[in-house]
Structures are given as C-alpha cells and as structure tokens.
Amino acid sequence: MEIFITSFALLATLLLAGMIFIPVFFGAPWHPTSLKEVRRILDFCESKPGQKIYDLGSGDGRVLIMAAKYYGLEGVGFEIDPIKAWISKKLVWWFGLSKNVKIYRKNFYNFDFRDGDILFIYLSHQALDRLLPAMKERLAPDVKIVCYRFCMRSLAPSKIDPKGTLFLYQLNKGNHINGYS
C-alpha cells in the first residue's frame, strides 16, 4: 500500500510540475483565470447565446466550458501544451459539452477565425504584437476581441472595464481595428 501511495504522490507531483514548467518551452506560462473572472469576462463582452467564441491558449478550458454551459455559446479552444489540452478535452467531456466545445492541440497563429463572434485572448504583449497582423486578415468585421490583463499596445480599445484588466476591441470595416489600420 505504501508503494501505491508513494507512486501516486510522485505521479501527481510530476503532472503538476509538468503543467507549470512544460509551457515555458512552448512560449507561454499558465496563469489560470478564476471562475469569478471568467464570468466577468463573458459579461463584459456582452455575449449572446448561439455566438461562437475562440479562446487562444485555452489552458484547462474553463472559459469555454463556462461560455457553453452558462451563456449558450459555441466554443473553440487552442492549447499547444499537450497536458492542458488533454485535461481540457476530458473536462469538456465530463461536463457533457462535447457538441458545443472543441479543443485543438495546435498553434493558433496559423488558424482562420473568420467564423468567430468573440475572440478571447489572455496573452502577453509580445504575443499580442505578433498575433495582431494575422488577426487583421483573419477576422470578420463584427468580431469582438477581448484581451485580459494585457492590451494591444498599438490600438485604442473600444471599451475598458473599471478594473482596467479587460480590453474590448472591435473591427470596423475590412481589416481595420477601431479605425486604425
């Protein structure tokens, strides 16, 4: 019995360490967003049932799960870390949301988001700067871009929450964001 407990403790420690250290090699650390903050994010972007939300760097899928379960949204997540992608897929299945939420273990820089209504991004300034040119080409004119904690440095947001941690950007016509090209 002691061997089982020791083995389980070692496996759990390795799994947790992997969730913290492996993402560094993929380019982004993981900072889980609290469920209270997720609800605030989804309220902030004024989401409506039936809309499609993309989460870039979806972690354990909590934003997409809450969006589907409580807001009636269809969700698509991209997570490059294999451990978090696996966990998020299992959580989506556990909550019975497999028809409403899809998780891809992919790099989101090469994906087309044209059918999205909301694009949720919790990435660093450097990642946002790298992503911005591709976003301008791959988003529909009426998409809402919601950034958490990090703003897009070269653009003025349409709306900022009172805490100063949520930034909403909207495309105008073509590939202009908030009138800037």
Sequence and secondary structure as in RCSB ss.txt:
>XXXX:A:sequence
MEIFITSFALLATLLLAGMIFIPVFFGAPWHPTSLKEVRRILDFCESKPGQKIYDLGSGDGRVLIMAAKYYGLEG
VGFEIDPIKAWISKKLVWWFGLSKNVKIYRKNFYNFDFRDGDILFIYLSHQALDRLLPAMKERLAPDVKIVCYRF
CMRSLAPSKIDPKGTLFLYQLNKGNHINGYS
>XXXX:A:secstr
 HHHHHHHHHHHHHHHHHHHHHHHHHT       HHHHHHHHHHTT  TT EEEEET TTSHHHHHHHHHH  EE
EEE   HHHHHHHHHHHHHTT TTTEEEE S GGG   TT SEEEE   HHHHHHHHHHHHHHS TT EEEEES 
  TTS  SEE TTS EEEEEB STT BTTB 
